[in-house]
């Protein structure tokens, strides 16, 4: 299915947000996620189904000043 991840159109096979993170090699990483501009908590990612046209944001924390 085709979705948008961080502004880029991608073809993915993942059916859930959690599976998408594994597919994109984010498994185990400390990231924040949003689906269609709504924040998704870590514990909810496995319950969130993806569908054609969804927009996902994956944010990694940064340090510095």
Secondary structure, 3 states (H helix, E strand, C coil): CEEEECCEEEECCCCEHHHHHHHCCCCCCCEEEEECCEEECHHHHHHCECCCCCEEEEEECCCCC
